Amino acid sequence: MFFDTLSVTGEDPDHSVDERRWVIFGISSAGRLLIVSYVERRDTVRIISSREMNPGERHIYEEG
Protein backbone atom coordinates (compact mmCIF):
# COMPACT_ATOMS: atom_id res chain seq x y z
CA MET A 1 0.00 0.00 0.00
CA PHE A 2 2.65 2.52 1.02
CA PHE A 3 4.84 1.43 -1.91
CA ASP A 4 2.09 1.79 -4.54
CA THR A 5 3.44 4.45 -6.92
CA LEU A 6 -0.11 5.32 -8.00
CA SER A 7 -1.47 5.72 -4.46
CA VAL A 8 -3.04 9.01 -3.40
CA THR A 9 -2.41 10.43 0.08
CA GLY A 10 -4.12 13.37 1.75
CA GLU A 11 -4.69 14.87 5.17
CA ASP A 12 -7.76 13.84 7.17
CA PRO A 13 -8.73 17.12 8.88
CA ASP A 14 -12.15 15.81 9.94
CA HIS A 15 -10.50 13.28 12.25
CA SER A 16 -7.31 15.18 13.20
CA VAL A 17 -8.02 16.70 16.59
CA ASP A 18 -4.87 16.01 18.59
CA GLU A 19 -2.57 14.71 15.85
CA ARG A 20 -2.07 15.00 12.11
CA ARG A 21 -3.83 12.07 10.40
CA TRP A 22 -3.48 10.90 6.83
CA VAL A 23 -5.57 8.80 4.45
CA ILE A 24 -4.06 6.82 1.60
CA PHE A 25 -5.96 5.26 -1.31
CA GLY A 26 -4.03 2.52 -3.11
CA ILE A 27 -3.41 -1.10 -3.97
CA SER A 28 -2.01 -3.52 -1.40
CA SER A 29 0.73 -6.04 -2.18
CA ALA A 30 -2.08 -8.62 -2.45
CA GLY A 31 -3.80 -6.53 -5.14
CA ARG A 32 -6.68 -5.25 -2.99
CA LEU A 33 -7.94 -1.67 -3.37
CA LEU A 34 -7.73 -0.20 0.14
CA ILE A 35 -8.22 2.98 2.12
CA VAL A 36 -5.87 3.27 5.09
CA SER A 37 -6.00 5.93 7.80
CA TYR A 38 -2.75 6.45 9.70
CA VAL A 39 -0.55 8.76 11.76
CA GLU A 40 3.22 9.18 11.79
CA ARG A 41 4.86 9.25 15.21
CA ARG A 42 8.58 9.82 15.16
CA ASP A 43 9.91 6.95 13.03
CA THR A 44 6.74 4.85 13.30
CA VAL A 45 3.59 4.64 11.19
CA ARG A 46 0.49 3.74 13.24
CA ILE A 47 -2.41 2.39 11.20
CA ILE A 48 -5.73 3.55 12.59
CA SER A 49 -8.01 1.76 10.16
CA SER A 50 -7.92 -0.12 6.88
CA ARG A 51 -10.77 -1.23 4.63
CA GLU A 52 -11.52 -2.13 1.05
CA MET A 53 -12.81 0.66 -1.17
CA ASN A 54 -16.51 0.66 -1.89
CA PRO A 55 -17.68 0.64 -5.56
CA GLY A 56 -17.91 4.46 -5.73
CA GLU A 57 -14.42 4.89 -4.30
CA ARG A 58 -13.03 2.27 -6.68
CA HIS A 59 -14.54 4.13 -9.61
CA ILE A 60 -12.89 7.40 -8.55
CA TYR A 61 -9.53 5.71 -7.89
CA GLU A 62 -9.51 3.85 -11.20
CA GLU A 63 -10.32 7.01 -13.17
CA GLY A 64 -7.68 9.10 -11.38
Protein Blocks (a to p, Z undefined) as FASTA:
>chain_A
ZZmmkbccdddfklmmkbccdddddddfkopacddddddehjaccdfbdcdddfklmmmm
mmZZ
